Amino acid sequence: MNHPRLRLHSRPQPDVDRTSLHAQTSSAQLWELVRDKKKHLLLREPAMIELARRNELEMLEFCEKLAVSGDFDEWLASIRALAALRTKEAVDRLVMLYAQCYSEDRMIIIDVVGRLLTAEHIHPFSIMTRQLAKPGELDVTGWTSVAIGTLKNVFKRLGVEIVDDAGTGQEASKLEALANQELVPESEHEESLLQP
């Protein structure tokens, strides 16, 4: 029997100095810049990312407001800032945004969550990745081994063969057992389960 195939690939990630432009700037000055709507979003976003890296509590609320503003660039900036927060609450918000966004924008969130995924969010991620269960290619550059293991488990259950060109086979295979332990309901109301 011929199964549909999904080819995983990954690009080498160069070792880049990720020192923020605003590393020496006070949080108060960064908030002033972030809230200044007269400044273009391209100038405000690096300050948002720096505040997120500092785990500023107000960033969650600020990102939520951007995400629902109706402006795609602000939505995307909020996704990047939530990714920079790297907290459980930020991943919860990303999962919630996934459930609320248009299908063509969902891959952006899947990729971001794939880079942050821990065992705590396997269940919603397994539901999210079902939309990817079709023949083709998927770039998993930067994804955690938990995310790749979860993806492989979901696709195995759906009868989609994975061709792993990304070199993630051994590490991710160990995590498939963990993903297999998670309950993944087959109901038609799974979108509601994405809510944290």
C-alpha positions in Angstrom: 0.0 0.0 0.0 1.3 3.4 -1.0 1.0 6.0 1.9 1.2 9.7 1.4 4.6 11.0 2.3 5.7 14.1 4.1 9.4 15.0 3.8 10.9 16.9 6.8 13.9 19.1 6.1 15.9 21.5 8.1 18.3 24.3 7.2 21.6 24.8 9.1 21.2 27.6 11.5 24.2 30.0 11.5 25.7 31.0 14.8 24.5 34.6 15.0 25.1 37.1 17.8 21.5 37.8 19.0 22.4 40.7 21.2 19.5 43.1 21.2 19.9 46.7 19.9 18.1 47.7 23.1 20.0 45.5 25.5 21.4 48.6 27.4 18.1 50.6 27.3 15.9 50.8 30.4 12.6 49.1 30.4 10.8 52.4 30.9 12.4 53.8 27.7 11.5 50.7 25.8 7.9 50.9 26.9 7.8 54.5 25.8 9.0 53.5 22.4 6.6 50.5 22.1 3.6 52.5 23.0 4.4 55.4 20.7 2.0 54.8 17.8 3.6 57.6 15.8 6.6 55.4 15.4 6.5 52.8 12.7 6.0 49.2 13.8 9.4 48.3 12.4 11.1 50.6 14.9 8.9 49.5 17.8 9.2 45.7 17.3 12.8 45.3 18.4 11.9 47.1 21.7 8.9 44.7 22.0 11.2 41.7 21.6 13.6 43.1 24.2 10.8 43.6 26.7 9.6 40.1 26.0 13.1 38.7 26.6 13.1 40.5 29.9 9.8 38.8 30.7 8.0 42.0 31.3 4.6 41.0 32.6 2.7 43.6 30.6 3.9 42.1 27.3 1.2 39.4 27.3 -1.6 41.9 27.5 0.2 44.2 25.0 0.6 41.3 22.5 -3.1 40.4 22.9 -4.1 43.9 21.9 -1.8 43.9 18.9 -3.1 40.4 17.9 -6.7 41.6 17.7 -6.0 45.0 16.1 -7.0 43.8 12.7 -3.6 44.8 11.2 -1.6 41.8 9.9 1.8 43.3 10.7 0.8 44.0 14.3 -0.6 40.4 14.5 2.8 39.1 13.3 4.7 41.3 15.7 2.6 40.0 18.5 3.4 36.4 17.5 7.2 37.1 17.4 7.0 38.9 20.8 5.1 36.0 22.4 7.8 33.6 21.0 10.5 35.8 22.6 8.7 35.5 26.0 9.1 31.7 25.9 6.8 31.2 28.9 3.9 28.7 29.4 1.5 31.6 29.3 2.9 32.9 26.0 2.6 29.4 24.4 -1.0 29.2 25.8 -1.7 32.5 24.0 -0.2 31.3 20.8 -2.4 28.2 20.9 -5.4 30.4 21.5 -4.4 32.6 18.5 -4.1 29.5 16.4 -7.7 28.6 17.1 -8.9 32.1 16.3 -6.9 32.8 13.1 -7.6 32.2 9.4 -6.4 28.8 8.1 -3.7 30.4 5.8 -2.1 32.1 8.9 -2.1 29.0 11.0 1.2 27.7 9.7 3.0 30.7 11.1 1.8 29.8 14.6 2.5 26.1 14.2 6.1 27.0 13.2 6.5 29.3 16.2 5.0 26.8 18.7 7.2 24.0 17.1 10.3 26.0 18.1 9.0 26.4 21.7 7.2 23.2 22.4 7.7 21.3 25.6 5.8 18.2 26.9 3.3 20.5 28.6 1.7 21.5 25.3 1.9 18.2 23.3 -1.9 17.8 23.3 -2.9 21.1 21.6 0.1 20.9 19.3 -0.9 17.4 18.1 -4.3 18.8 17.2 -2.7 21.8 15.5 -0.4 19.6 13.3 -3.2 17.5 11.9 -3.7 20.2 9.3 -0.2 19.4 8.0 -1.0 15.7 7.4 -0.7 15.8 3.6 2.0 14.9 1.1 4.7 17.5 0.6 7.6 19.0 2.5 7.8 20.7 5.9 10.7 22.8 7.1 11.3 22.0 10.8 14.3 24.2 11.2 14.6 25.1 14.9 11.8 22.9 16.1 12.3 21.1 19.4 12.6 17.4 19.5 9.3 17.2 21.4 7.6 19.0 18.5 9.1 16.7 15.9 8.3 13.6 17.9 4.7 14.8 18.3 4.4 15.5 14.6 5.7 12.1 13.7 3.3 10.4 16.2 0.3 12.3 14.8 1.2 11.5 11.2 1.8 7.9 12.0 -1.7 7.7 13.4 -3.1 9.4 10.3 -1.3 7.1 7.9 1.1 9.6 6.5 4.7 8.4 6.1 7.5 10.7 7.2 10.7 10.9 5.3 13.2 12.5 7.7 15.8 14.5 5.8 16.2 16.8 8.8 18.3 14.4 10.8 15.9 14.4 13.7 15.1 10.7 13.6 16.8 9.3 16.7 16.1 12.1 19.1 12.5 12.6 18.1 11.8 8.9 18.1 12.5 8.7 21.8 9.8 11.4 22.3 7.2 9.6 20.3 6.6 7.4 23.3 5.8 10.5 25.3 3.4 11.8 22.6 1.8 8.3 22.4 0.9 8.6 26.1 -1.1 11.8 25.5 -4.8 11.4 24.7 -5.7 12.8 21.4 -9.5 12.7 21.0 -10.9 12.1 17.6 -14.1 14.2 18.1 -15.2 16.9 15.6 -15.1 19.5 18.4 -11.3 19.5 18.9 -10.9 23.2 18.1 -12.4 23.9 21.5 -9.7 21.7 23.1 -7.1 24.2 21.9 -8.3 26.7 24.4 -5.8 26.7 27.3 
